[in-house]
Amino acid sequence: MRLLAILTVRNEAAFLLEWLAHHRACGFTDFLVFSNDCTDGTDAMLERLQAMGQLTHVRNNGPHAEGPQWAALKAADKHPLKAAADWILVFDIDEFVNIHAGDHTLYALFDALPEATAIPLTWRLFGNAGVIGFQDQPVTETFTHAAPAVLHWPWRAAMFKTLFRNNGSYKKLGVHRPRSPQDIDQQRWFDGSGRELPPDFHRARIFTPFGRDTYELVQLNHYALGAMESYLVKCDRGRANRDASTFDMGYWVERNFCDFKDLSISALAPQSAPIRAAFMADPVLADLHQKAVLWRKQRFATLMQDENWRSLFGRLMLSRPARCLTKDQARLIWQHAAALPRSELK
């Protein structure tokens, strides 16, 4: 079975080896990675990994009229790896597939949901938990405090990335879900707790229903913030699906949930750690990784010469983790969304 991961990156070399090792251990067989306008050596690291047979690298330098990620997905639609894949997931460097079923691999997930043609992997947001300085440590070990299993606001916390069977039902790839439905009469979508989702998910939905735990079988750990120093570098980099940066305190507050300690992803560590160690045993990769770590620290120091960046850094240190809203508090927001289906307000 060919299981394809599609990734778009810019200046993420310091995190790449951990992400790749985890998802190789998880069961992905193929990686199609697009890099755009990197200055930290990410593109060189991807070239080395390609030479080692670990992934396929495509340069995707701008400018991009619709944003670098959309340009990459258009190219991926035409790539031979996409045509050969049985299952596909488009996701990001700060997202880690975390399977709770069986041996914690994709094969265990498929065994648990044998009738599924698509499995929306709902985000579980992992907050900053007061980590200020960027350190060269695994993200999954550093950030272990997350949002509760049921979160009533913001709606973006329930967004998902779709693991889907590449059977021709959809014509195009998308950021959160496959697009341009063709013949979808036989589609069957199941959430991360194994419950079948209604037909509107087959065409348009990008977030799972609120008010229920969708993580029984699988979740998508989303480390959107990282250390405060690293967050500034992320803001400077900009968004993957648009060229202009939209990171700010609003983005931070809506994702900085730290209510529950969740170590479940460590179940795959015995399989992923040796893969990561093998990568670091390669002198070329090890050198590129260390240079990327240094680049990130130097970039932060450069940003801090500007008052706007210093102010944002200060606000991050002043702020506390986001407070989870109760169902009744969230209802005060939802009731003003006139276009929202009544079912979402229950």
N, C-alpha and C positions, 0 to 999 in steps of 0.2 A: 504494500500500500504506500502511495506517495502522499506525504503530508507536508504541505508547503506553507512556510511562514514568509510573509512579505513585510518588509521594514523600510522606512525612510529615515535617514539620520543626517544630522549636521552637528559637528563638534561634540560627539558623544563617545570618543574613543576610551575615556576613562571607565565607562560602564559596559562597553561592548562585550568583553570576554565573559563577564558574569552572565549577562543576558543570553549569549549564545550557548554557553555551557548548560545553563538551566534548561533551555528549550530543546537542546539535543537530548538531554536526559529525559525530558518529558515525552519525546517520541517523534518530534518533527524530523523528517528525512531530508528536506530541501529548504534552503534559505535564499531568497531573492532580496538583495539589499541595495537600495539606492542611496547614494550620498550626494549632497549638494553643497557646494561652496565651503568646504571644510578648511579650517586653518589650524586645527589641533592634531592633524595626522590621522583622523578617522579614515580618510580615503586610502592612505598608505597601509593602515592596519587591515582594511578590507581587502586590499590587493594581496597582502600576505596570506590572509585566511583563504582567499580564493586559490592561490598557488598551492596551499596545503589541502585543497579539496573540501574545505569546510562550508563554503557558500559560493554564491554567484553575485558578483559586484557589478553594478551599473552606475556610471557617473551621470548625475542629473543636475548639472550646474545651471544656474539661472541666467537671466531673469525669467520668472514664470508668471504669466498673466493671471493664472488662477491659483497660484501657490505651488510650492515644490511637491507637496504630497499628491495633489491632483495630477500634476504632470507625470509623476512616477507611476501612479495607478494606470494612467492611459498607456504608458509604455509596458507596464506589467501585463495588461490585457492581451498584448501581442507577443508576449515572451513564451518560448517553448516550455518553460517550467510550469507556467500556468496551465497550458493545454494538457500537460502530462499529469497534473495533480489530481488525486482523488478527493482530497479535502484541502481547504484553503482558510487561512486566517490572516487578515491584515491588522497589524497592531504596531505598538510603539515601543521604544527602548525603555520606557518607564512602566511598562505593563508586563506582568509575569503570570502565565497560566498556572493556576494552582488547583490541581485535581485531587479531590478527597476520596474518590472511588478506587477500590482495588489497590494496585501497585502505584497509583498516582501518575499513570501515563495516559496518553490519549487513547490507547487501546482499551484500557479499563473503562474510560468514559464511553467509548463506542459500545462496549459490551453492556454497559448499564442502560444505554439508550439505543438499542438496535434499530428502532424504526425512525430515528431522527434523520432528517435531511439538513437541518440547521440547528445549532445550539448557540444561542446568544450568551456570551460570557459576560455577566454583569460585573461592573467595577466594584471592588471594595477599596475604598479610599484609605490609604495609610498616611497619617499625618506626620508633621515635622517633630513633634514631641520635644521641642526645645533645643534641638541640635543646631548649633550655630556654625561651627567650622566644618568645611568639607575635608573629609579624610579618605584615604585610599583603603576603604573597607567595603565588603559586599553590601549593596543596598538592602538586600533581603534580611541581612543580619542586623543592620543599623536601625532600620525603621520597622518597628514591630507593633506599634499601636495604631489601631484602625477604627473606622466608624462601626457602629453596631450593625448587626445583621439586618435590622429593619430600621430604615431612616426615612423620615417623612418629608424632608426638605434638605437641600435643594434637589430639584428633579434631575439635575446633571449627575448627581451621585448614583443614579440608577441607570446611567447609560451603559451600553454594552458594545463589544466587538463580536462579530458573528463568525463562528467556525461553521463552515458550510460545505456540503457535498458538491463537488464540481461536476454536476451532471447535465449542464446545459440549461438549467431552469432560469438562470440569470445571465444576461449578456455582458454586464460590466462589473468591475470591482468598485467598492465604495469604502469610505473611511470606517463607517460603523456597520455596514451591512452590504450585501450584494445588491446591485442596481439593475435597472432595465429588465424587469421580469418578462420572461417569454412564456413558456408553458409551466405554470406553477400549480396545476391541479393536484399533483401528487405531493406537494410540499407538506412536511410535518416538522414544526418547530417546537422544541422543548426547552424550558428554562433550566437554570443550573441546579434546580432541585428535582428535575425530572417530570415537571408538570407540562402538559401540552398547552401551547399558546394558541390563541384564536387566529383566524385567517388574516386579520389586519396586520399582524406581524409579518406576513409573507410579502407585503408590499411596501410598508411605509414606516413602521415604528422603529425608534432608535433608543428607547429606554423601557425597562421592564416595569411591570405594575408595582405600585407602592404598597406598603403595608404587609409584606410577606417576605420571609427568608428565601432567597434564591440561590443559596450557596451550599446546599446539602451535598451535591455531587462535584461542583466546580465553581470557582470564582476567578476573577481576573484582578490580581493584586495591582493596584494603581498607585505607584510612588510618584505622584505628580509634583511634589514639592522638593523633597530632599533636604539637605542642609541649607541654612539661610544663605550662606556664601554661595552655594551652588545655584540657589534659586535666582540670584541676581544674574549669574552667567546665563541661566536659562531665559530670563527676561530679555537679556541682550541679544540672544540668538534669534528669538522670534518663534512664531508658531509654525508647525510643519505644514498646515493646510492654508497658510496665508503668509505673505512676506512681511507684513507689518506686525510688530509685537503688540499683543493685547494682554500680557501678563501684568498684574497689579495686585493691590491689596484685596480687591474683590475676588480675584482668582484664588488667592491664598486662603481667605476666610472660608470660602465655599468648599475647600478641600482639606482643611487642617483639623480633621477629626481624630481624636486620640483616646477614645473612651474604653476600648477593649484591646487587650494584648492578644495578638494572633500570631502564633509560631507555626501554624500548620504547614507553611511552605517548606519548613526545614525537613519535612518527611522525605523530600527528594534530594536532600543534600548529600547522602552517601553515594548517589549516582552522579550528581552534577559536580561535586568538589574535585574528583579525580580528572574530569574533563577540563575544568578550569586550570588545575595544576599543570596538566599537559600543555595547555596553551602557554602558560607562563614559563614553562621549561624551554620553550623555543626562544632563543636569544633575540631574534628580530621582533617578535611580538612583545617580549618583556621590555625591550628598549622603547618600543613605540608606546606601550602602556605607561611607562614611567614618564616619558616626555609629555603625554597627554595629561597626566596628573599635574605636572609642573605647569603646563600651559593653563590649566583651569585655575590654579592658584594665582598665577601671574595676571590672568584676565580679570579676576576679582579685584586684585590690587589696583589695576588700571582703572576699573570702573569706579572705585572708591575715591578717585581724584576729582570726581564730579559731584556737586552738591545734590543733584537729583537722585543719584544712586545712593549716596550716603543717607539721604532722608528715607528712602525706601528701606534700606538696611536697618535703620533705627526703628522704623515702624514695625518691621518684622520682629525685632527683639522686644518691643513694647507689647506686642499682641500676645494673647493667650490662645490656647486651642479653641476651636469653634465649639459653641454650645449646641447640642442636639435639640431640636424643637420637638415638642410633644405633638401628637396627632392633632389636637385641638388648635395649637398654635399654628401649625402648618395649614390648617383649614382656613385660617384668616387670610392666607396668601392665595390658596387655591381658589377660593370662592370668587375672587375677582378675575379669574381667568375665564372670561365668558365663553371662549371657544373650546374649553376643556370638556371632554365627555363626562357626563354625570357619574359614570362608574368610577372615575378616578377620585371623586370627592367622598367616596364612602369609607 
